[in-house]
Structures are given as C-alpha cells and as structure tokens.
Amino acid sequence: MAASPHVEIEVEDRVVKVTNPERVYFPEIGATKLDLLEYYLSVGDGIVNALWERPCMLHRFPKGLAGEKVHQKRIPQGTPGWVETVELFFPRYGRTADELCVTSLAAVAWAVQMSTVEFHPWNSRRADTEKPDEWRIDLDPGPECDWARVQQVAGVVHEVLDELGAVGFPKTSGGSGLHVYVRVPPDHGFADVRRAAHAFAREVERRAPDLVTTAWWRKDRDPAQLFVDYNQNTRDHTIASAYSVRGVPNAQVSTPVAWEEVDDCEPADFTIRTVPQRYARLGDLHASIDEHPFDLAPLLEWAERDEAEGASEEPAPGEVEGDGTT
C-alpha cells in the first residue's frame, strides 16, 4: 500500500509530519488541512496563550467538515512523548482521562495533524484543575436573535464590568455569539465561579429585560432573546478558545476584538483567510489578560442578595462524557 502523501513542517524545535495536507477541510472556501495548520502557525503566540496549561478537548474532523465530527478528551495511544498532558478525574464515571495540555506551538501543530479543527480548553489550569482562573461570559443568541442584539447586550456587559472594576476581554464566538473572558484568582471552585457568573447574568438581565434571558430551560426562553450562559463556568464545560477555528463552512475564527470594534464587526469578518493579516497588524489582543485579575467577592455578594430575595440557584448540569467523546 502506498504511503499517504505528507509534508514535514518544522515548528519550534520539532518536526511535525502532516499527512494528507491537501485534503479539503472547508469545501465552501477550498481550505485544506495544510491551510488550517498554516493559519494556526500564523497566530502562534495567541493560540498558545489561550490554551496555556489548560486541559483541552479536541474537536476533530478526520475527513474534513463533510465527515464525522469527533469530540476527543483522551490523548490517543502513540502520541509523541513531548506532547504534554494533564490527568483529569470524572467522579460521575469513576475514571480518568489524560487530556492535551498545550505548552508549545508544536503541540498545536500535532493536534492539527490529528485532524483537530477546534480547541476547547477548560477555564482552569493544570496546577489546580479544580480552581478556575477564568470567568467566562457567553452571550448565546436564541434562534431569532440577530447579531445587532448581541452587540447591544455586549454594551450592557461592558457597562456592568466597568462598574465592577473588572477588565473584560471580548472575542467573537466563531459562530453567532460573543464571549467575554475575565481573569480571576484561582481561589474558588467551579460552583462558586458559576454562582458568581449567574449573579452577573441576572444583573445584565435586569438592565436589558427585553433583550436578555437567564431562563434555565430552553423551552422557557424567548427565541428572540439572548441567553447569558453562566453554565459555561461549570466543571468540564468548554467553549472554543480565542483563535480557535470553528467547524463551519467558511472557517470562521473565534477572534479577540477590542470593545470599540464590537459595534462595527460581523462574525463572518474573521476567518482563516482574514485573521492572519489582522494578527500580523494587531498582535494578540488578549495578551495582557493575566495582568488584570478580578476578585469575585462582589459578585458572590450579589448572589447572596439575590438568593435572599428569592432567586433560585439551579443545580449545575452534569458532567458530560460520551456523545462521541473518545
């Protein structure tokens, strides 16, 4: 049997063998596996900073977008010894998984060789995976909620963060929403971070009740409203990292943006064809996130106030393992 076509790419001090480099991953724009790798290399510092020492789930498309999507937690057998991992324990199932833990651009390149399109890191790091250091605000539009409403709600989010003295770092989701990340000291467990995020979401809802919902059940949400998804702070819930490509036909990228850009940008502005030039011009807009930690104490006080006034704290969604995860 003939060997698969391949190229060898030098990344840092490693050589990564890329098989089937001309396989088309994104038929709509004709982008190949090699195009995908070259994109990630072009934003190298940014993607490594976004993933640095975080457990990372991989969303793989072995045959490109036209084929099956695989959610992969466990690093496969045969992974090179230089690819670092972190062991996680899943109490619900009584077992562990060694997940990718990026500390180099070469590890990102290896993951792309393994057909990874999307990188979904935890909001904690391997020094203590049970103590998140990132509060994630996920502005998730309903099926009838347009981008203009996302932009409006982003303005409210920015306003509340400013009042709290918290520095938020926005990015497009790579889909139809917007994410805002806030660095926090790793002093709290997932339950407290989620509780703080829920209190923040309720405050945004109070200020924009026609635009925002925090309703737990999807059936209770107005499809024209935006859900501030505090559940993304639950243990083992992950969303695409900054600079992660998304598995959508035009290869949109979850892209850091400045607050002043939010009102003028569109999600489709940011793809693997456009982001490299933007990155070369602007660099990593999330590079300074570690310099702005925010103490969650005010939000936990809001949570206590709300609960005293009758607000309910729904139980966190169960850890998800399965559904195609390997």
Backbone torsions as a table, in degrees:
resi	resn	phi	psi	omega
1	MET	NA	132.4	-178.7
2	ALA	-68.8	144.4	178.5
3	ALA	-68.2	149.5	177.6
4	SER	-65.2	143.7	174.8
5	PRO	-60.9	145.2	-178.2
6	HIS	-155.9	162.7	169.9
7	VAL	-130.9	156.3	175.9
8	GLU	-111.3	126.9	-176.9
9	ILE	-116.0	126.8	176.3
10	GLU	-84.5	122.0	179.9
11	VAL	-127.5	115.0	-174.6
12	GLU	54.6	-123.8	-178.4
13	ASP	-102.9	20.1	-179.2
14	ARG	-120.2	154.5	171.3
15	VAL	-112.8	121.3	-178.3
16	VAL	-106.9	122.4	177.5
17	LYS	-85.5	119.8	-177.6
18	VAL	-106.8	111.2	-180.0
19	THR	-86.6	152.3	179.2
20	ASN	48.4	52.5	-175.0
21	PRO	-64.0	-23.9	-177.3
22	GLU	-94.3	5.7	176.3
23	ARG	-63.3	129.4	-178.1
24	VAL	-78.8	119.4	179.0
25	TYR	-93.6	-34.0	-176.2
26	PHE	-123.5	88.2	-173.7
27	PRO	-59.1	-32.3	-176.7
28	GLU	-60.4	-34.8	-179.0
29	ILE	-116.2	2.4	177.1
30	GLY	71.8	20.1	-177.3
31	ALA	-80.7	136.3	-174.9
32	THR	-101.7	175.9	175.3
33	LYS	-59.2	-41.4	178.9
34	LEU	-66.3	-37.8	175.0
35	ASP	-59.0	-41.3	179.9
36	LEU	-62.4	-45.8	179.3
37	LEU	-63.5	-43.2	-179.8
38	GLU	-63.4	-34.2	174.4
39	TYR	-60.3	-52.0	-177.1
40	TYR	-61.5	-36.4	177.0
41	LEU	-64.9	-31.7	-178.0
42	SER	-71.0	-22.4	179.2
43	VAL	-115.9	32.8	-169.6
44	GLY	-51.8	-53.5	-178.6
45	ASP	-61.2	-38.2	-177.9
46	GLY	-67.2	-45.7	-178.2
47	ILE	-69.6	-36.5	177.9
48	VAL	-66.6	-41.3	177.6
49	ASN	-61.4	-39.4	-179.1
50	ALA	-68.0	-31.2	-175.0
51	LEU	-101.7	-7.1	-166.2
52	TRP	-50.4	114.5	175.3
53	GLU	58.3	25.8	176.3
54	ARG	-103.3	137.9	168.6
55	PRO	-55.1	139.2	-171.4
56	CYS	-137.5	121.4	171.0
57	MET	-83.1	142.2	-179.9
58	LEU	-107.9	131.1	171.9
59	HIS	-102.1	108.5	-171.1
60	ARG	-107.3	145.9	176.5
61	PHE	-129.3	81.0	-173.4
62	PRO	-56.4	-27.0	179.0
63	LYS	-113.5	17.6	-174.1
64	GLY	84.4	-177.7	-175.4
65	LEU	-62.6	-22.6	-179.1
66	ALA	-74.1	-14.4	-177.3
67	GLY	-105.2	-164.8	-177.0
68	GLU	-70.1	144.1	172.7
69	LYS	-99.3	133.8	-178.3
70	VAL	-119.3	126.3	173.8
71	HIS	-93.8	112.5	-171.8
72	GLN	-116.1	116.6	173.0
73	LYS	-92.1	-50.3	-172.9
74	ARG	-80.4	132.2	174.5
75	ILE	-65.6	132.8	-176.2
76	PRO	-72.5	158.8	173.7
77	GLN	-61.0	146.9	-179.7
78	GLY	90.0	1.0	177.6
79	THR	-64.4	136.3	179.2
80	PRO	-55.9	146.0	-177.0
81	GLY	-63.1	-22.6	-178.1
82	TRP	-81.4	-9.1	176.0
83	VAL	-80.4	117.1	-174.4
84	GLU	-83.1	151.5	-177.5
85	THR	-135.6	170.2	172.0
86	VAL	-138.0	136.7	-179.4
87	GLU	-87.2	130.0	177.9
88	LEU	-117.6	147.0	177.5
89	PHE	-110.8	134.9	179.8
90	PHE	-114.8	96.7	-173.1
91	PRO	-57.9	-34.4	-176.4
92	ARG	-62.1	-28.2	-176.6
93	TYR	-112.6	-8.3	178.0
94	GLY	66.2	31.7	179.8
95	ARG	-142.7	170.2	-176.4
96	THR	-116.3	165.9	174.2
97	ALA	-144.8	136.3	172.6
98	ASP	-91.8	110.2	-178.8
99	GLU	-101.2	154.1	174.6
100	LEU	-55.4	139.4	177.0
101	CYS	-134.2	99.0	-170.7
102	VAL	-74.2	127.2	171.7
103	THR	-131.5	7.1	-179.1
104	SER	-157.0	155.1	176.3
105	LEU	-67.2	-29.0	177.9
106	ALA	-60.7	-35.4	178.3
107	ALA	-66.8	-35.7	175.5
108	VAL	-64.1	-44.9	179.4
109	ALA	-61.6	-40.9	177.3
110	TRP	-60.1	-43.5	-179.2
111	ALA	-63.0	-38.8	177.3
112	VAL	-65.0	-40.2	174.9
113	GLN	-58.0	-31.5	178.7
114	MET	-84.5	17.7	174.5
115	SER	76.0	20.2	176.6
116	THR	-74.2	129.8	172.5
117	VAL	-104.2	-45.7	-175.4
118	GLU	-111.6	140.8	175.1
119	PHE	-112.6	123.4	-176.8
120	HIS	-122.2	91.5	-177.6
121	PRO	-85.7	157.5	170.6
122	TRP	-69.7	165.4	174.3
123	ASN	-96.8	23.6	172.1
124	SER	-132.7	166.7	-178.8
125	ARG	-115.3	167.4	-170.4
126	ARG	-69.2	-18.5	177.1
127	ALA	-59.8	-33.8	173.9
128	ASP	-158.4	92.3	-174.6
129	THR	-68.2	-12.2	-179.6
130	GLU	-92.1	0.4	-178.4
131	LYS	-123.8	96.4	-179.2
132	PRO	-60.4	146.0	173.2
133	ASP	-118.2	13.1	-178.2
134	GLU	-140.2	121.2	173.1
135	TRP	-94.2	125.6	-174.6
136	ARG	-112.6	124.4	176.9
137	ILE	-105.3	111.9	-176.0
138	ASP	-107.6	111.0	176.8
139	LEU	-91.4	101.6	-169.6
140	ASP	-109.2	102.2	-175.9
141	PRO	-71.9	140.9	173.0
142	GLY	-68.3	171.9	-174.7
143	PRO	-61.7	-21.6	178.9
144	GLU	-112.8	15.6	-179.9
145	CYS	-98.4	120.0	-176.0
146	ASP	-89.2	173.7	-176.3
147	TRP	-63.3	-33.4	179.5
148	ALA	-58.8	-36.9	178.6
149	ARG	-71.5	-36.2	174.9
150	VAL	-59.0	-44.2	179.7
151	GLN	-62.3	-40.6	178.6
152	GLN	-62.5	-45.6	-178.8
153	VAL	-67.0	-35.5	177.0
154	ALA	-58.2	-37.3	176.7
155	GLY	-62.6	-39.6	177.6
156	VAL	-66.5	-43.6	177.6
157	VAL	-57.5	-46.3	-179.4
158	HIS	-61.3	-41.8	179.4
159	GLU	-59.9	-47.5	-178.8
160	VAL	-67.0	-41.1	177.7
161	LEU	-60.3	-43.8	179.2
162	ASP	-60.0	-42.1	179.9
163	GLU	-64.5	-32.7	178.2
164	LEU	-77.8	-17.7	-173.0
165	GLY	80.1	22.2	179.2
166	ALA	-98.4	139.4	178.3
167	VAL	-98.3	113.5	179.9
168	GLY	-97.5	143.1	179.9
169	PHE	-116.3	101.5	-175.9
170	PRO	-81.8	156.4	171.8
171	LYS	-154.2	151.2	170.7
172	THR	-67.9	153.4	-179.4
173	SER	-78.5	-16.5	-171.0
174	GLY	89.9	-8.3	174.0
175	GLY	-116.9	-120.1	-177.6
176	SER	-110.8	4.4	-175.6
177	GLY	-115.3	-166.5	-179.5
178	LEU	-140.4	141.5	175.1
179	HIS	-115.0	147.2	171.4
180	VAL	-129.6	126.7	-179.9
181	TYR	-107.5	140.7	175.0
182	VAL	-129.3	125.8	176.9
183	ARG	-74.7	138.4	178.6
184	VAL	-132.5	150.5	174.1
185	PRO	-62.6	142.0	-178.9
186	PRO	-79.5	64.4	-176.4
187	ASP	-107.1	-9.6	-173.7
188	HIS	-124.1	155.0	173.3
189	GLY	-80.9	176.5	-178.0
190	PHE	-60.5	-37.7	-176.8
191	ALA	-62.3	-42.3	-179.8
192	ASP	-70.0	-39.2	179.3
193	VAL	-64.7	-41.4	177.6
194	ARG	-65.2	-39.5	179.6
195	ARG	-63.5	-41.9	176.7
196	ALA	-64.2	-42.2	179.4
197	ALA	-63.2	-36.7	178.8
198	HIS	-65.9	-42.0	178.4
199	ALA	-62.0	-40.7	177.5
200	PHE	-63.4	-43.8	-179.5
201	ALA	-60.8	-40.4	178.5
202	ARG	-62.7	-37.3	179.3
203	GLU	-67.0	-40.2	176.5
204	VAL	-63.1	-39.7	178.2
205	GLU	-63.9	-39.8	178.9
206	ARG	-61.3	-35.6	-176.1
207	ARG	-83.4	-21.9	-179.1
208	ALA	-138.4	62.3	-172.7
209	PRO	-64.9	-24.7	178.9
210	ASP	-78.8	-19.3	-175.0
211	LEU	-104.0	-27.6	-165.6
212	VAL	-121.1	145.2	171.2
213	THR	-133.0	147.9	169.3
214	THR	-118.3	17.9	-178.0
215	ALA	-58.0	131.2	-176.2
216	TRP	-65.0	-48.3	-174.6
217	TRP	-91.4	135.9	-179.4
218	ARG	-58.9	-35.1	-179.6
219	LYS	-64.0	-20.4	-178.6
220	ASP	-93.4	0.6	-177.6
221	ARG	-97.1	141.1	170.5
222	ASP	-72.1	123.6	-176.8
223	PRO	-62.7	-14.9	177.9
224	ALA	-89.4	-4.5	-179.2
225	GLN	-95.1	168.2	178.0
226	LEU	-107.0	131.6	178.4
227	PHE	-92.9	120.7	172.2
228	VAL	-83.6	101.5	-167.1
229	ASP	-86.2	87.5	178.2
230	TYR	-68.5	-18.2	-179.1
231	ASN	-65.9	-14.7	177.4
232	GLN	-67.3	-4.6	176.1
233	ASN	-98.8	8.0	177.0
234	THR	-76.9	148.7	179.1
235	ARG	-55.2	133.2	176.5
236	ASP	69.7	14.5	169.5
237	HIS	-97.4	129.8	-175.6
238	THR	-130.5	152.3	172.5
239	ILE	-131.0	162.1	-176.5
240	ALA	-58.4	137.2	-178.1
241	SER	-73.7	165.9	167.3
242	ALA	-56.1	136.5	179.6
243	TYR	74.0	2.2	175.1
244	SER	-73.2	133.1	169.2
245	VAL	-70.5	150.5	176.1
246	ARG	-108.8	152.6	-179.0
247	GLY	-81.5	62.4	178.3
248	VAL	-123.8	156.6	-169.2
249	PRO	-56.3	-34.9	-177.7
250	ASN	-93.5	11.3	176.0
251	ALA	56.7	49.1	176.2
252	GLN	-66.3	153.8	-177.1
253	VAL	-119.5	138.4	171.9
254	SER	-74.8	103.7	-163.6
255	THR	-117.4	126.1	172.7
256	PRO	-57.9	136.8	177.5
257	VAL	-133.0	154.2	172.4
258	ALA	-78.0	153.0	-179.5
259	TRP	-56.1	-38.1	-177.8
260	GLU	-70.5	-12.6	177.2
261	GLU	-86.0	-20.1	-169.3
262	VAL	-57.7	-40.3	-176.0
263	ASP	-71.1	-17.0	-174.4
264	ASP	-113.2	-9.2	-175.6
265	CYS	-93.1	165.4	173.3
266	GLU	-130.1	144.5	-179.4
267	PRO	-53.8	-36.6	-177.4
268	ALA	-73.2	-5.1	175.8
269	ASP	-67.9	-21.2	-168.8
270	PHE	-115.7	104.8	-179.6
271	THR	-135.2	175.1	178.1
272	ILE	-65.5	-14.3	176.5
273	ARG	-84.2	-26.8	-173.5
274	THR	-108.1	-30.2	-174.0
275	VAL	-66.8	-36.0	179.2
276	PRO	-57.0	-42.2	178.6
277	GLN	-67.0	-39.9	177.1
278	ARG	-61.9	-44.2	-178.5
279	TYR	-64.8	-40.4	178.5
280	ALA	-61.4	-30.8	-178.1
281	ARG	-84.3	-41.9	-170.7
282	LEU	-106.2	-21.3	-172.7
283	GLY	73.1	-163.5	-176.1
284	ASP	-86.7	109.8	-179.7
285	LEU	-70.5	-11.3	176.4
286	HIS	-102.6	11.1	-173.4
287	ALA	-61.2	-30.5	-174.9
288	SER	-97.7	12.1	-173.8
289	ILE	-58.8	-35.9	-178.9
290	ASP	-67.1	-15.7	-177.8
291	GLU	-84.0	-0.8	-173.3
292	HIS	-131.0	60.3	178.3
293	PRO	-71.0	144.8	-179.4
294	PHE	-122.1	128.7	178.2
295	ASP	-76.8	126.5	-176.3
296	LEU	-76.0	-1.5	-174.4
297	ALA	-52.6	-44.4	179.9
298	PRO	-61.6	-36.8	179.9
299	LEU	-71.2	-35.2	176.9
300	LEU	-68.3	-31.4	173.5
301	GLU	-67.6	-40.3	175.5
302	TRP	-59.4	-42.1	-179.0
303	ALA	-61.3	-44.1	178.2
304	GLU	-61.8	-43.2	178.3
305	ARG	-60.2	-48.6	-177.7
306	ASP	-62.4	-42.1	-178.6
307	GLU	-67.8	-35.4	176.5
308	ALA	-65.1	-27.8	179.1
309	GLU	-90.8	5.3	173.5
310	GLY	107.7	0.6	177.4
311	ALA	-67.2	137.7	-179.5
312	SER	-95.7	146.3	176.0
313	GLU	-108.1	100.7	-177.8
314	GLU	-64.3	147.7	177.0
315	PRO	-63.5	145.4	-179.4
316	ALA	-65.1	146.4	174.6
317	PRO	-58.6	148.7	178.9
318	GLY	-66.5	154.5	174.9
319	GLU	-60.4	140.4	-177.0
320	VAL	-106.8	120.2	173.2
321	GLU	-139.9	130.9	-171.0
322	GLY	118.7	-149.2	179.9
323	ASP	52.0	42.0	178.9
324	GLY	92.8	-2.8	-179.7
325	THR	-75.1	136.7	176.8
326	THR	-128.6	NA	NA
